[in-house]
């Protein structure tokens, strides 16, 4: 029997989704992301779920990032059709942002790359005090997509977004809060109890108030998006980096566990 890559549970109007690829550090595979998207779409159509908690199904990792090597297997026809037409990461992140009720990231382990982007798209981030977080695109020769950068700017501000993307630094302990990557940090044995106490408090509030407030906040945040002309230029920059020798060097160095030697071409 194949293991579920995303475990879903509902209790007391709180929906939990556990990223379940421990052998890959809960890396975000296309099939996991499509499952997350479809689950949120389903939960959004009724009031059975008034808060969502996303976490890793292991104490070591929330998510190590996007797994570009993962090839989906045994997808449902609906999921297969979605993958043909859409970027699964963008689908999942958009579904989190647009879910009508609050979404909490319960960060119970290290959180990098697209995994951190996923957490940033949640309405709140609550972590264990041992977690490590970072964005490594600059160390891999990648130019990050503009919508993702906007999502970071919205949460942590322009200056801190510049720092985490330019340095590729790994943050831990007090640094995580100083960079606003997590709103609260708790000892790991208190994390789940604390998060679900907050989720329960939210779930008991007026549904129309929760949905209305989130919708208006999303309307406000959309005013910060860049223009179509800027997006076209950004896509050119992304493609240039994607086709570069530096990207190949960054990936090779990562797997060989050495410092990359970039040449700017």
Buried (B, 14 or more C-beta within 10 A) or exposed (E): EEEEBBBBEEEEBBBBBBBBBBEBBBBBBBBBBBBBBBBBEEBBEEEEBBBBBBBBBBEEBBBBBBBEEBEBEEBEEEBEEBBEEBEBBBBBBBBBBBBBBBBBBBBBBBBBBBBBBBBBBBBBBBBBBBBBBBBBBBBBBBBBBBBBBBBBBBBBEEEBBEBBBEEBBBBBEEBBBEBBBBBBBBEBEEBBEBBBEBBBEBBEBEEEEBBEEBEEEEEEBEEEEEEEEEBEEBEEEBEEBEEBEBBEBBBEBBEEEEEBEBEEE
